[in-house]
Amino acid sequence: MRVYIGFDSNSFLKQVQKDYRLPPGDLPDVQRFKEVLSNYSIDRFQKLKPKLIQAVDDMLAFDIPELLRKFRNPYGQ
């Protein structure tokens, strides 16, 4: 596992929580998260493909809402 000098993961997660207004339960346990990540070499992951990211973003923004509009709302009138 890589160790970054001066990197305080607890402070980092608290700042992320504050910046994005996340409840504490939405963040991982820091120690457990470090243990899980220690089994991976992140620099060996494939690079993100911008076209694929855009396709997923479009699907979430347009396709899924359109699909949901086709279903009857069981709670509506």
Backbone bond lengths (Angstrom), bond angles and torsions (degrees), N, CA, C in turn:
res aa  C-N    CA-C-N  psi(-1)  N-CA   C-N-CA  omega(-1)  CA-C   N-CA-C  phi
1 M - - - 1.446 - - 1.524 108.80 -
2 R 1.303 114.53 137.38 1.456 118.44 178.50 1.518 110.02 -79.63
3 V 1.298 114.91 143.74 1.456 120.30 176.83 1.518 107.03 -118.47
4 Y 1.305 116.33 125.00 1.453 120.86 179.27 1.520 107.97 -99.80
5 I 1.319 115.08 120.16 1.461 120.96 -178.33 1.529 109.00 -63.61
6 G 1.302 115.50 129.29 1.457 120.60 177.64 1.515 114.65 82.83
7 F 1.334 117.95 -0.51 1.462 120.31 -179.83 1.518 109.29 -88.35
8 D 1.301 115.76 118.50 1.465 121.75 179.45 1.525 107.80 -107.82
9 S 1.324 116.26 100.77 1.463 120.77 -174.93 1.522 112.10 -64.49
10 N 1.325 117.47 -33.10 1.468 119.60 178.16 1.522 110.86 -63.43
11 S 1.323 116.57 -45.62 1.466 120.40 178.43 1.518 111.01 -64.74
12 F 1.327 115.77 -39.17 1.463 120.52 179.65 1.527 110.43 -61.24
13 L 1.333 117.07 -49.00 1.459 120.14 -179.05 1.530 111.63 -65.63
14 K 1.320 117.11 -35.42 1.464 119.40 176.86 1.525 110.64 -65.04
15 Q 1.327 116.42 -37.93 1.466 120.10 178.58 1.527 110.82 -68.40
16 V 1.331 116.89 -41.28 1.468 120.68 176.36 1.524 109.59 -60.83
17 Q 1.319 116.07 -44.23 1.468 121.46 178.78 1.527 110.28 -57.82
18 K 1.323 116.41 -44.59 1.464 121.04 -179.08 1.531 110.83 -68.35
19 D 1.331 117.18 -47.83 1.467 121.62 -176.46 1.524 112.70 -61.40
20 Y 1.325 116.07 -38.23 1.465 120.28 -175.40 1.527 113.13 -105.87
21 R 1.338 116.06 9.70 1.465 122.44 177.71 1.530 111.70 51.09
22 L 1.309 115.63 52.68 1.463 121.60 -179.58 1.525 110.42 -98.87
23 P 1.326 117.14 138.60 1.462 118.99 174.31 1.530 110.14 -68.85
24 P 1.327 118.68 148.95 1.465 121.48 -178.23 1.529 113.66 -53.97
25 G 1.313 118.09 -33.68 1.461 120.96 -179.22 1.518 113.71 -68.42
26 D 1.344 117.69 -14.32 1.462 120.84 179.42 1.528 112.46 -82.47
27 L 1.311 116.97 -11.80 1.464 120.67 -178.52 1.523 110.09 -99.58
28 P 1.337 116.03 149.57 1.467 118.54 -179.15 1.524 111.83 -73.73
29 D 1.322 115.24 158.10 1.456 121.20 170.32 1.525 106.70 -66.70
30 V 1.320 116.92 123.36 1.467 121.44 -172.52 1.527 111.84 -58.04
31 Q 1.314 117.54 -47.57 1.472 119.92 -178.14 1.527 111.37 -62.55
32 R 1.316 116.69 -46.16 1.472 120.77 179.97 1.526 110.31 -63.28
33 F 1.324 116.42 -40.31 1.460 121.80 179.27 1.533 110.18 -62.08
34 K 1.327 116.80 -42.72 1.470 120.89 178.04 1.526 110.77 -63.34
35 E 1.334 116.73 -41.45 1.470 120.50 179.31 1.524 111.21 -61.41
36 V 1.311 116.33 -45.73 1.468 120.36 -179.29 1.525 110.40 -64.77
37 L 1.332 116.94 -45.81 1.464 120.25 -178.52 1.522 112.89 -67.93
38 S 1.317 117.17 -24.06 1.467 119.46 -178.69 1.527 111.90 -65.04
39 N 1.331 117.06 -17.13 1.466 121.00 178.79 1.520 113.11 -85.02
40 Y 1.311 117.07 -2.99 1.460 121.09 -176.02 1.519 110.87 -121.32
41 S 1.308 114.56 148.49 1.453 120.68 171.82 1.528 106.14 -107.84
42 I 1.311 115.41 97.36 1.461 120.69 -172.86 1.523 111.72 -60.40
43 D 1.319 117.94 -30.90 1.462 119.22 -179.86 1.526 112.39 -68.55
44 R 1.329 117.90 -7.52 1.464 121.00 177.54 1.531 112.28 -97.77
45 F 1.335 116.84 -3.22 1.462 120.17 176.47 1.523 109.31 -66.34
46 Q 1.325 116.14 151.41 1.455 119.56 174.56 1.520 109.05 -67.90
47 K 1.318 114.85 148.69 1.458 119.48 178.44 1.525 109.79 -70.72
48 L 1.325 115.30 150.17 1.458 119.99 177.05 1.521 109.52 -65.75
49 K 1.309 115.42 143.68 1.459 121.14 178.68 1.526 107.56 -103.65
50 P 1.338 117.03 110.97 1.467 120.23 -175.75 1.529 113.70 -54.44
51 K 1.327 118.16 -38.72 1.467 120.10 -179.82 1.528 110.74 -65.01
52 L 1.320 117.03 -38.05 1.461 120.70 178.91 1.529 110.80 -68.42
53 I 1.318 116.57 -42.01 1.464 121.17 177.46 1.528 109.75 -61.36
54 Q 1.329 117.06 -42.73 1.462 121.11 179.20 1.522 110.88 -64.76
55 A 1.332 116.99 -39.43 1.467 120.78 179.21 1.531 110.79 -63.23
56 V 1.319 117.12 -42.32 1.470 120.69 178.15 1.529 109.93 -66.39
57 D 1.315 116.56 -42.57 1.460 120.81 179.04 1.530 110.72 -60.59
58 D 1.335 116.61 -44.57 1.469 120.98 177.91 1.527 111.28 -63.10
59 M 1.323 116.40 -40.70 1.458 120.32 179.13 1.534 110.14 -60.54
60 L 1.334 116.35 -45.88 1.463 120.51 -179.39 1.530 111.81 -67.55
61 A 1.326 116.70 -34.80 1.459 120.56 -176.64 1.525 113.29 -82.09
62 F 1.338 117.55 -33.21 1.464 119.94 -171.95 1.526 114.13 -120.80
63 D 1.317 117.16 -51.63 1.464 120.48 -172.51 1.526 112.88 -67.65
64 I 1.313 117.23 -47.81 1.468 119.94 -177.94 1.532 111.43 -66.73
65 P 1.345 119.32 -44.45 1.470 117.83 176.07 1.534 112.36 -59.69
66 E 1.320 117.29 -38.12 1.468 120.45 177.97 1.523 110.63 -64.75
67 L 1.299 116.99 -41.84 1.459 121.21 178.10 1.532 110.92 -63.26
68 L 1.321 116.57 -42.75 1.465 120.61 -179.83 1.529 112.09 -65.54
69 R 1.336 117.64 -31.75 1.462 120.69 177.96 1.527 111.73 -64.90
70 K 1.326 116.73 -23.42 1.460 121.01 -178.70 1.526 112.35 -77.87
71 F 1.311 117.23 -15.37 1.458 121.28 179.25 1.521 110.02 -92.76
72 R 1.308 115.96 144.25 1.455 120.85 176.61 1.527 108.63 -72.46
73 N 1.310 116.17 136.82 1.458 121.71 178.34 1.529 108.47 -80.62
74 P 1.331 118.79 112.87 1.465 120.27 -178.25 1.528 112.99 -68.44
75 Y 1.316 117.56 -14.72 1.461 121.35 -178.42 1.523 112.06 -101.28
76 G 1.328 116.49 -13.31 1.464 120.42 -179.08 1.513 111.45 -86.78
77 Q 1.294 114.91 -176.16 1.469 119.41 -178.85 1.499 112.24 -95.35
